[in-house]
Amino acid sequence: MALNTLFFTPQELFPGSKYKFKSENCVHSIIISKPTVEDMGRYSVECMGISCAAILTVQGLCHGLLFCLLLSLSRS
């Protein structure tokens, strides 16, 4: 049985390089390639009039941090 509609708050998702959909028996899964913080949110699916939702949390490194060490000036 194929998934009817899969959403990521609130837009519909389609399979491609970012998202892969998998169905085995009665278990339906979404595989997110290289998840980022922007992928956090509510995912929902509707199939044959039945809906289900989950909240995804992504933890990762903070990008764009810059650490500086002040050096004292010395003149020879």
SERO-4910 file (N, C-alpha, C, O; in steps of 0.05 Angstrom, whole numbers):
BEGIN
 pado doro    nc1    nc2    nc3   cac1   cac2   cac3    cc1    cc2    cc3    oc1    oc2    oc3
  Met    A     17    -23      0      0      0      0     18     25      0     36     26     16
  Ala    A     13     43    -17     29     67    -19     18     89      0     -6     89      6
  Leu    A     36    107      8     27    129     24     11    148      7     18    153    -16
  Asn    A    -11    159     18    -26    178      3    -12    205      3     -5    215    -18
  Thr    A     -9    217     26      3    244     27     21    246     52     13    238     74
  Leu    A     44    257     49     63    262     71     70    291     72     76    303     51
  Phe    A     68    303     96     72    331     99     94    337    119     99    322    138
  Phe    A    108    359    114    126    372    133    116    400    137    119    416    119
  Thr    A    105    406    159     93    430    168     95    453    148    118    464    147
  Pro    A     77    462    134     52    449    125     54    438     96     34    431     85
  Gln    A     78    438     85     80    431     57     82    401     51     93    386     67
  Glu    A     72    393     28     72    365     20    100    357     12    114    373     -1
  Leu    A    109    333     19    135    323     12    133    304    -12    113    291    -15
  Phe    A    154    303    -27    156    285    -50    183    270    -49    203    282    -40
  Pro    A    184    245    -58    210    231    -57    230    244    -76    222    255    -98
  Gly    A    255    244    -69    276    256    -85    302    252    -71    306    233    -56
  Ser    A    321    270    -76    347    267    -64    347    272    -34    364    261    -19
  Lys    A    329    289    -24    327    295      5    311    275     20    319    266     42
  Tyr    A    288    267      9    269    249     23    266    223      7    262    223    -17
  Lys    A    267    201     22    261    174     10    238    162     27    238    165     52
  Phe    A    219    150     14    196    137     28    199    107     26    207     96      5
  Lys    A    193     93     48    196     64     49    171     52     61    161     62     81
  Ser    A    162     31     49    138     16     59    145    -14     60    152    -26     40
  Glu    A    142    -25     84    145    -54     88    122    -64    105    118    -55    127
  Asn    A    107    -83     94     83    -93    107     65    -68    114     57    -54     96
  Cys    A     59    -64    139     43    -41    147     59    -19    160     48     -1    173
  Val    A     85    -18    156    103      2    167    112     20    145    125     12    126
  His    A    107     46    148    115     66    129    136     84    142    132     93    164
  Ser    A    158     90    128    180    106    139    188    127    119    184    125     95
  Ile    A    199    148    130    212    169    114    241    170    122    248    170    145
  Ile    A    258    171    102    287    173    107    296    200     97    292    208     74
  Ile    A    308    216    115    317    243    108    347    242    105    362    236    124
  Ser    A    356    249     81    385    249     75    398    274     87    388    296     83
  Lys    A    420    271    101    435    293    113    416    312    128    414    336    120
  Pro    A    403    303    149    384    321    163    399    345    175    422    343    184
  Thr    A    386    368    176    397    392    188    376    403    208    354    392    210
  Val    A    384    424    222    366    436    241    340    446    227    319    446    239
  Glu    A    342    454    202    319    463    187    298    441    182    275    447    176
  Asp    A    306    416    186    287    394    182    270    389    207    252    372    207
  Met    A    276    403    229    260    399    253    232    408    249    227    428    234
  Gly    A    213    394    261    185    403    259    166    379    259    174    357    267
  Arg    A    142    385    252    120    365    252    118    352    225    114    365    205
  Tyr    A    120    326    225    115    310    201     89    294    204     84    283    226
  Ser    A     73    294    184     48    279    186     43    264    160     53    271    139
  Val    A     27    243    163     19    226    140    -10    221    141    -22    218    163
  Glu    A    -23    219    118    -51    212    116    -53    189     96    -43    192     73
  Cys    A    -66    168    104    -70    145     86    -97    133     91   -104    125    114
  Met    A   -113    131     70   -139    120     72   -156    133     94   -171    119    108
  Gly    A   -154    159     96   -170    174    115   -160    173    144   -172    185    162
  Ile    A   -137    160    149   -126    158    176   -100    175    176    -84    173    157
  Ser    A    -97    191    197    -73    207    198    -57    202    223    -67    192    243
  Cys    A    -31    208    221    -12    204    242      9    226    240     15    235    218
  Ala    A     20    234    263     40    256    262     62    250    283     58    236    302
  Ala    A     85    262    278    108    260    296    124    286    295    124    300    275
  Ile    A    137    292    317    154    316    318    183    306    316    192    289    332
  Leu    A    198    317    297    227    310    294    244    332    306    240    356    301
  Thr    A    263    324    323    283    343    334    310    335    323    317    311    323
  Val    A    325    354    314    352    350    303    372    365    320    369    389    325
  Gln    A    392    351    330    413    364    346    438    363    329    445    343    318
  Gly    A    452    385    329    476    386    313    495    408    322    489    422    342
  Leu    A    516    411    308    536    431    315    526    459    306    512    461    286
  Cys    A    533    479    321    527    506    313    548    514    292    572    512    297
  His    A    539    523    270    557    532    249    562    562    251    544    576    261
  Gly    A    584    571    241    589    599    241    602    610    266    603    634    270
  Leu    A    611    593    284    624    602    308    653    609    302    666    596    286
  Leu    A    662    630    314    689    639    310    702    644    338    692    660    353
  Phe    A    724    631    343    738    634    369    762    651    363    778    646    345
  Cys    A    766    672    380    788    690    376    805    691    401    794    689    424
  Leu    A    830    694    398    849    697    420    864    723    415    877    726    395
  Leu    A    861    741    435    875    766    432    904    762    439    911    751    459
  Leu    A    921    771    421    950    769    425    961    795    434    953    817    424
  Ser    A    980    794    452    992    819    461   1013    828    440   1027    811    428
  Leu    A   1015    853    436   1035    864    416   1062    866    430   1064    876    452
  Ser    A   1082    856    416   1109    859    426   1126    870    404   1124    861    381
  Arg    A   1143    889    411   1161    901    390   1190    894    398   1198    897    421
  Ser    A   1205    886    378   1233    880    384   1251    903    376   1275    902    379
***
